[in-house]
Amino acid sequence: MSRILAFAGSNSSTSINYKLVKYTTSLFMDHEVELINMADYNFPVFSEDLEREEGYSDLLRELKDRIVRANALIISVNEHNSNPSAFFKNVLDWLSRVDRNFLADTKILLMSCSGGRRGGTGSLEVVKGMLPRFGGEITATFSLPSFNHTFDKAKGITDPELAEGHKNALEIFLSQI
C-alpha cells in the first residue's frame, strides 16, 4: 500500500484547489492518504539572511519529513497572474534549502483549477517544470477550468469530459505508485 500526501499550494481558507484535492482523495480506497491544509504552514518570506540568522523552523522540518515519508503526492496549485502563488513558491524555496532533493523518488499527481477558463494551466506548467528539480516525478496532470460551473461539493466534477480527464489522470498516477 502506498502512502500518499495530498495538499493544495494555497493558504486560502476558501481554496478551490484544496476542495479539488479533498475530492480527489475521497476517491482512493486502497491507499493510505494524508490530507493536509497548507494554511497550517506559514513561513516568513525566504531570504538567505533569515536562513543564516534563524535556521529552519520545526514546522518546516515537520513538513519536509511528511513529504519525504510519502511515496506519492497529490498537489493542486493555485494561480496568481499565470504563475504559482507567492505562498507556494516560498514553501518550495524553504523546503529546497532544508533538502535540495526533498522530492527524491516521489511520484506526483499535479493538478490545478481556477474560476476561469484556463483552469490554472499557467501555474500548472510552471510548477511542472520546477518539481523535477527537487527529485519529483510528475506522473500525471489535470486542470479543472471554470471551477464554479464544473464542480459541485456533493457531486464532484460535473462536466462529463472533465470528469473523464480527471479519472484518466488518477488511473495513470495510481498505475505508477
Secondary structure, 3 states (H helix, E strand, C coil): CCEEEEEECCCCCCCHHHHHHHHHHCCCCCCEEEECCHHHCCCCCCCHHHHHHHCCCHHHHHHHHHHHHCCEEEEEECEECCEECHHHHHHHHHHHHHCCCCCCCEEEEEEEECCCCCCCHHHHHHHHHHHHHHCEEEEEEEEECCHHHHEECCCEECCHHHHHHHHHHHHHHHHHC
